[in-house]
Amino acid sequence: MLKQKTSKHSSSRKGSSSSQPTPGFLFIANKLVIHNPGRDDYLHLIPPSSPKYYRGEVPSKVMRYKNGEVSEAADWRWYRDASTLPASEGQLLRVDARGNCITDQYGQVYPAEEYKTFGVAACNPLLPIMVTEHDPLVTISNWELLRVFHPPSIPGLSQLSTITSTMGPGPGPLLHVAGRNPAWIPGLLPLTYKAPRRDAPHSAGLGGELPIVLGLMALNASPGSVMSNHSIDSVFLGHNRLWRHGAWTSPDAPRGRMLSIRLLI
């Protein structure tokens, strides 16, 4: 189980009249470009809290998750002018084969409905992941250490969260995973998140806030040049993509990088 700004949409399977709709969603993983990083109490570099300390973003392709696979959603495009900060919220719009926005009879565009947006950052291989529940280019961001909720009803399951994430009944989220020997450490989470107890249950999977999970995957993309985000394709798209058939295939730890993840319906 791997977790859940993305868009959720549904389509019906053909065939049996009793078949259920196939859930899917759209998402983008935009690279954030920093002008002036912040520092924590120990002088480690961390993401800046104010939009004015960023230089903007480099959008990714719009991607669609459906039936366990990710593909490019060429019929959608991300629109936002991030040259002046704070930026607007931006929109994910339907486009035709020529890349022009599709409108209705009244000239109105078709924006995707936003589900959630998170900022996700890997500052240092020896430090925890940092996340924020807002678009860092739009408003002041309260970057915090990534937490993990341990649902009492499913021992060993790790659900990625923030302090304010809505989870089920149970104790507060922690700074380590719930189970032993998870296959996705250090591939998705740094070694600092290993379960500290030898008697911890075996790992039962990874879940939680879906944009955070997607962000952790995207952090495995090579940095590339400052104003390029093409390396995201190697994570989600193409024959050698790192996430395929519902399985994460990279053993490498997240790279130093910062992203804005949007999940849309």
C-alpha positions as CSV (number, residue, x, y, z in Angstrom):
1,M,0.0,0.0,0.0
2,L,1.5,3.3,-1.0
3,K,-0.3,6.6,-0.1
4,Q,-2.4,9.0,-1.2
5,K,-1.9,19.3,-5.6
6,T,-3.9,15.6,-7.4
7,S,-7.3,15.5,-9.0
8,K,-9.7,12.7,-8.5
9,H,-12.0,11.7,-11.3
10,S,-13.9,8.5,-12.1
11,S,-14.7,6.5,-15.2
12,S,-16.9,3.5,-15.6
13,R,-15.5,0.1,-16.7
14,K,-17.2,-1.4,-19.7
15,G,-18.6,-4.9,-19.5
16,S,-20.5,-6.0,-16.4
17,S,-23.4,-3.9,-15.3
18,S,-22.3,-4.5,-11.7
19,S,-18.8,-3.1,-12.3
20,Q,-17.7,-0.3,-10.0
21,P,-16.3,3.1,-11.2
22,T,-12.5,3.1,-11.5
23,P,-11.1,5.8,-9.3
24,G,-8.4,8.0,-10.7
25,F,-6.8,11.4,-10.1
26,L,-4.7,14.0,-11.8
27,F,-1.5,15.4,-10.2
28,I,1.4,17.7,-10.8
29,A,4.8,17.8,-9.1
30,N,6.1,21.3,-9.6
31,K,9.7,22.1,-8.7
32,L,10.1,25.1,-6.4
33,V,13.0,27.4,-7.0
34,I,14.4,29.1,-3.9
35,H,15.9,32.6,-3.8
36,N,16.9,32.7,-0.1
37,P,16.6,29.5,2.0
38,G,15.7,29.6,5.7
39,R,17.7,28.1,8.6
40,D,16.6,26.2,11.7
41,D,17.9,26.6,15.2
42,Y,21.0,24.5,14.3
43,L,21.7,26.6,11.1
44,H,20.6,23.8,8.8
45,L,19.2,25.0,5.5
46,I,15.4,24.6,5.4
47,P,12.6,25.9,3.0
48,P,11.7,29.6,3.4
49,S,8.4,30.3,5.0
50,S,7.6,33.5,2.9
51,P,6.7,33.4,-0.8
52,K,9.0,36.4,-1.4
53,Y,12.1,34.1,-0.8
54,Y,11.3,31.9,-3.8
55,R,12.0,32.6,-7.4
56,G,9.0,30.7,-8.7
57,E,8.3,27.2,-10.0
58,V,9.0,24.8,-12.8
59,P,5.8,22.9,-13.6
60,S,5.9,19.2,-14.4
61,K,3.7,17.5,-17.0
62,V,0.2,16.9,-15.8
63,M,-0.1,13.2,-14.9
64,R,-3.1,10.8,-14.5
65,Y,-3.2,7.9,-12.1
66,K,-5.7,5.2,-13.1
67,N,-5.9,1.4,-12.8
68,G,-2.6,1.3,-10.9
69,E,-0.6,3.1,-13.6
70,V,0.5,6.7,-14.3
71,S,0.4,8.3,-17.7
72,E,0.7,11.8,-19.1
73,A,-2.6,13.7,-19.1
74,A,-1.9,15.7,-22.3
75,D,-5.5,17.0,-22.2
76,W,-4.8,19.1,-19.1
77,R,-2.4,22.0,-18.5
78,W,-1.2,23.9,-15.5
79,Y,-1.7,27.7,-15.8
80,R,-0.2,30.2,-13.3
81,D,2.0,33.3,-13.5
82,A,4.6,32.8,-10.8
83,S,6.8,35.6,-11.9
84,T,5.4,37.9,-9.2
85,L,5.2,36.5,-5.7
86,P,3.0,35.8,-3.8
87,A,1.5,34.0,-6.7
88,S,-2.1,33.2,-7.5
89,E,-3.6,29.8,-6.8
90,G,-3.3,28.8,-10.4
91,Q,-5.6,26.4,-12.3
92,L,-5.4,23.0,-14.1
93,L,-7.4,23.5,-17.3
94,R,-8.7,21.2,-20.1
95,V,-7.0,21.8,-23.4
96,D,-7.5,20.6,-27.0
97,A,-5.0,18.9,-29.2
98,R,-3.4,22.2,-30.1
99,G,-3.0,23.2,-26.5
100,N,-5.8,25.8,-26.4
101,C,-8.1,26.0,-23.4
102,I,-11.5,24.3,-24.0
103,T,-14.4,26.5,-23.1
104,D,-18.2,26.1,-22.9
105,Q,-20.8,28.0,-24.8
106,Y,-20.4,30.9,-22.5
107,G,-16.6,31.1,-22.9
108,Q,-15.9,29.6,-19.4
109,V,-12.9,27.2,-19.0
110,Y,-13.0,23.8,-17.4
111,P,-10.8,23.8,-14.3
112,A,-10.1,20.6,-12.3
113,E,-11.2,20.6,-8.7
114,E,-8.3,20.7,-6.3
115,Y,-8.3,18.1,-3.6
116,K,-5.1,18.9,-1.7
117,T,-1.8,20.7,-2.1
118,F,1.3,20.1,-0.1
119,G,4.9,21.3,-0.2
120,V,7.5,18.5,0.3
121,A,11.2,19.1,0.8
122,A,14.3,16.9,1.4
123,C,16.8,19.3,2.9
124,N,19.6,16.8,3.8
125,P,20.0,13.0,3.7
126,L,20.6,13.0,7.5
127,L,17.5,15.2,8.3
128,P,13.8,14.3,8.3
129,I,11.5,15.3,5.5
130,M,9.7,18.7,5.8
131,V,6.2,19.3,4.6
132,T,3.6,22.1,4.6
133,E,-0.1,21.9,3.9
134,H,-0.2,24.9,1.6
135,D,1.2,26.1,-1.6
136,P,4.5,27.9,-0.5
137,L,4.3,30.4,-3.4
138,V,0.8,31.7,-2.4
139,T,0.9,32.2,1.4
140,I,3.2,32.0,4.5
141,S,4.0,28.4,5.0
142,N,4.4,26.6,8.3
143,W,7.0,24.0,7.3
144,E,7.2,21.1,9.8
145,L,8.8,17.7,10.1
146,L,6.9,14.9,8.4
147,R,5.0,12.8,11.0
148,V,3.8,9.2,10.8
149,F,0.5,8.1,12.3
150,H,0.3,4.6,13.6
151,P,-3.3,3.3,13.5
152,P,-3.9,1.0,16.4
153,S,-6.3,-1.1,14.4
154,I,-3.6,-2.1,11.8
155,P,-0.3,-2.8,13.6
156,G,2.7,-2.0,11.4
157,L,0.9,0.4,9.0
158,S,2.5,3.8,8.6
159,Q,0.4,6.7,7.6
160,L,2.2,9.9,6.6
161,S,0.7,13.0,8.1
162,T,1.2,16.5,9.5
163,I,0.3,17.5,13.1
164,T,-3.1,18.7,11.8
165,S,-3.9,15.9,9.4
166,T,-7.3,14.2,10.0
167,M,-6.6,10.6,10.9
168,G,-8.5,7.9,12.7
169,P,-8.6,7.3,16.5
170,G,-5.2,6.8,18.1
171,P,-2.2,8.6,19.6
172,G,-0.5,11.5,18.0
173,P,1.8,11.1,15.0
174,L,5.4,10.3,15.5
175,L,8.8,10.9,13.8
176,H,9.3,7.2,12.9
177,V,7.4,4.5,11.0
178,A,5.2,1.9,12.7
179,G,6.8,-1.4,11.3
180,R,10.1,-3.2,11.0
181,N,12.0,-3.7,7.8
182,P,9.8,-1.6,5.4
183,A,10.9,-2.1,1.8
184,W,10.5,1.7,1.1
185,I,13.3,2.8,3.6
186,P,15.5,4.4,2.4
187,G,13.9,4.5,-1.0
188,L,11.1,6.9,0.1
189,L,11.9,7.9,3.7
190,P,15.4,8.5,5.1
191,L,16.9,6.0,7.6
192,T,16.1,8.5,10.4
193,Y,12.4,7.2,10.2
194,K,13.2,3.6,11.0
195,A,11.2,2.0,13.8
196,P,13.4,2.3,17.0
197,R,12.0,-0.8,18.7
198,R,13.2,-4.3,17.9
199,D,9.9,-5.7,18.9
200,A,7.9,-3.4,16.5
201,P,5.5,-5.4,14.2
202,H,6.5,-6.1,10.7
203,S,5.7,-3.3,8.3
204,A,2.2,-3.5,6.9
205,G,2.6,-0.8,4.3
206,L,2.6,2.9,3.7
207,G,-0.4,5.3,3.5
208,G,-1.6,8.6,4.7
209,E,-1.7,11.9,2.9
210,L,-1.5,11.0,-0.8
211,P,0.2,14.2,-2.0
212,I,3.0,13.6,0.5
213,V,3.5,10.0,-0.8
214,L,3.7,11.3,-4.3
215,G,6.1,14.1,-3.2
216,L,8.4,11.5,-1.6
217,M,8.5,9.6,-4.9
218,A,9.2,12.8,-6.9
219,L,12.1,13.6,-4.6
220,N,13.9,10.7,-6.2
221,A,14.2,12.6,-9.5
222,S,17.7,13.9,-10.3
223,P,18.1,17.6,-9.6
224,G,18.9,18.6,-13.2
225,S,19.4,22.3,-14.0
226,V,17.7,24.9,-11.8
227,M,15.0,25.7,-14.3
228,S,14.3,22.2,-15.5
229,N,11.9,19.6,-14.2
230,H,12.0,17.0,-16.9
231,S,13.6,14.4,-14.5
232,I,10.2,14.0,-12.9
233,D,9.3,11.9,-16.0
234,S,11.8,9.2,-14.9
235,V,9.9,8.7,-11.7
236,F,6.3,8.4,-13.0
237,L,6.4,8.1,-16.8
238,G,8.2,5.9,-19.4
239,H,9.4,2.3,-19.6
240,N,12.0,2.6,-16.8
241,R,9.8,4.7,-14.4
242,L,10.5,4.1,-10.7
243,W,6.8,3.6,-9.7
244,R,5.2,1.0,-11.9
245,H,2.5,-1.6,-11.5
246,G,1.9,-0.2,-8.0
247,A,5.4,-1.0,-6.8
248,W,8.3,1.4,-5.8
249,T,11.5,0.2,-7.4
250,S,14.2,2.6,-6.3
251,P,16.5,1.8,-3.3
252,D,18.0,5.3,-3.3
253,A,17.3,7.9,-0.6
254,P,15.3,11.1,-1.5
255,R,17.5,13.8,-3.0
256,G,17.8,17.4,-1.9
257,R,14.9,19.0,-3.7
258,M,11.7,20.9,-3.0
259,L,8.3,20.4,-4.7
260,S,4.7,21.5,-4.6
261,I,2.4,18.6,-5.1
262,R,-1.2,19.2,-6.3
263,L,-3.9,16.5,-6.3
264,L,-6.9,17.3,-8.4
265,I,-10.3,15.7,-9.1
